[in-house]
Amino acid sequence: MNFVQIEEALLAPCMDAVIAVTERYQFLEIHRGARVFTAYREIDHVMYLGFDDDLTERSLKKLNERGFQLLEAREGTRREHRLLLLTLKEIGYAASYGEGYYKASRSLARHLRNLGWPLGALAKLLDNSRINTEDPTG
């Protein structure tokens, strides 16, 4: 294989990456309030990994009414959220109540940290001895 063939083989993946980055910046330019976030409910030790087009006080109030506290949020896209959920499914984590809801565990938090997901104080919460820290993927 010569350098021309190698260059041609790498061209498509490089262009895909450039397009993905461009789409992300264009989306975030238009949707300034779009956020990906982690919320936690202590009563049943459930994490909610979510996305909101405009994370406002009203959205936070809805989370609080369901018993969740927001741990951390950062700007992000719906696509990023979908890709995270697909990745978690592929590595063996099943949603507990619905899309984006997972039983809290140290192993899941470690994966989320490695994937660059906003976690906030989740690590401290998982040190709490009442939380099952076993890996739910078995």
C-alpha positions as CSV (number, residue, x, y, z in Angstrom):
1,M,0.0,0.0,0.0
2,N,1.5,3.4,-0.9
3,F,1.0,6.8,0.6
4,V,-1.7,7.8,-1.9
5,Q,-3.9,4.8,-1.0
6,I,-3.4,5.5,2.7
7,E,-4.3,9.1,2.2
8,E,-7.4,8.2,0.3
9,A,-8.4,5.6,2.9
10,L,-8.2,8.3,5.7
11,L,-10.0,11.0,3.8
12,A,-13.5,9.8,4.5
13,P,-13.2,9.3,8.3
14,C,-11.4,12.7,8.6
15,M,-14.2,14.5,6.6
16,D,-16.8,12.7,8.8
17,A,-15.1,14.1,11.9
18,V,-14.9,17.6,10.5
19,I,-18.6,17.5,9.6
20,A,-19.5,16.3,13.1
21,V,-17.5,19.1,14.7
22,T,-19.0,21.7,12.4
23,E,-22.6,20.5,13.1
24,R,-21.9,20.6,16.8
25,Y,-20.7,24.2,16.7
26,Q,-23.6,25.3,14.4
27,F,-26.1,23.6,16.7
28,L,-24.7,25.2,19.8
29,E,-24.5,28.6,18.1
30,I,-28.3,28.5,17.5
31,H,-29.3,26.7,20.7
32,R,-27.3,28.6,23.3
33,G,-29.3,27.0,26.2
34,A,-28.9,23.4,25.1
35,R,-27.3,21.3,27.9
36,V,-26.4,17.8,28.7
37,F,-26.6,17.0,32.4
38,T,-26.5,14.5,35.2
39,A,-29.2,14.5,37.9
40,Y,-29.4,12.2,40.9
41,R,-32.3,10.9,43.0
42,E,-31.1,9.7,46.4
43,I,-34.2,7.8,47.5
44,D,-33.7,5.0,44.9
45,H,-30.1,5.9,43.8
46,V,-31.0,6.6,40.2
47,M,-29.1,8.8,37.9
48,Y,-30.8,10.7,35.1
49,L,-28.5,11.4,32.1
50,G,-30.4,14.0,30.2
51,F,-30.5,16.6,27.5
52,D,-32.6,19.8,27.4
53,D,-32.9,22.4,24.6
54,D,-33.1,25.1,27.2
55,L,-32.2,24.1,30.8
56,T,-34.2,26.8,32.6
57,E,-35.5,27.2,36.1
58,R,-38.8,25.6,34.9
59,S,-36.8,22.5,33.7
60,L,-34.9,22.4,37.0
61,K,-38.2,22.6,39.0
62,K,-39.6,19.6,37.1
63,L,-36.5,17.6,38.0
64,N,-36.8,18.6,41.6
65,E,-40.5,17.7,41.7
66,R,-39.5,14.2,40.6
67,G,-36.9,14.1,43.4
68,F,-33.8,14.7,41.3
69,Q,-31.1,17.2,42.1
70,L,-28.9,18.5,39.3
71,L,-25.3,17.6,39.8
72,E,-23.7,19.2,36.8
73,A,-24.6,20.4,33.3
74,R,-22.6,21.7,30.3
75,E,-23.4,22.8,26.8
76,G,-24.1,19.8,24.5
77,T,-26.2,18.4,21.8
78,R,-29.1,15.9,21.4
79,R,-26.8,13.9,19.2
80,E,-24.2,13.7,21.9
81,H,-26.9,12.5,24.4
82,R,-28.1,9.8,22.0
83,L,-24.6,8.6,21.3
84,L,-23.9,8.4,25.1
85,L,-27.1,6.3,25.6
86,L,-26.2,4.0,22.7
87,T,-22.6,3.6,24.0
88,L,-23.9,2.7,27.5
89,K,-26.2,0.1,26.0
90,E,-23.4,-1.4,23.9
91,I,-21.2,-1.8,27.0
92,G,-24.0,-3.5,28.9
93,Y,-25.8,-0.8,30.9
94,A,-29.6,-1.1,30.7
95,A,-31.8,1.9,31.5
96,S,-33.9,1.2,34.6
97,Y,-37.1,3.3,34.3
98,G,-36.8,4.7,30.9
99,E,-34.4,6.3,28.5
100,G,-31.6,8.0,30.4
101,Y,-32.4,6.6,33.8
102,Y,-29.7,4.3,35.3
103,K,-29.0,2.7,38.7
104,A,-26.0,4.6,40.2
105,S,-22.7,2.6,40.4
106,R,-19.0,3.5,40.6
107,S,-18.4,1.6,37.4
108,L,-21.0,3.5,35.5
109,A,-19.6,6.8,36.9
110,R,-16.1,5.8,35.8
111,H,-17.4,5.1,32.2
112,L,-19.2,8.4,32.2
113,R,-16.1,10.3,33.3
114,N,-14.1,8.6,30.6
115,L,-16.7,9.6,28.0
116,G,-16.5,13.2,29.2
117,W,-20.0,13.4,30.6
118,P,-20.6,16.1,33.3
119,L,-20.8,14.3,36.7
120,G,-20.4,17.0,39.4
121,A,-20.5,15.5,42.9
122,L,-21.5,12.1,41.7
123,A,-18.2,10.5,42.9
124,K,-18.8,11.7,46.4
125,L,-22.4,10.4,46.4
126,L,-21.3,7.0,45.3
127,D,-18.9,6.8,48.2
128,N,-22.0,6.7,50.4
129,S,-22.1,3.1,51.7
130,R,-25.9,2.8,51.1
131,I,-25.5,2.8,47.4
132,N,-25.0,-0.5,45.6
133,T,-21.7,0.1,43.9
134,E,-21.6,-3.3,42.1
135,D,-21.3,-3.3,38.3
136,P,-24.9,-3.8,37.0
137,T,-23.5,-5.2,33.8
138,G,-22.4,-8.3,35.6
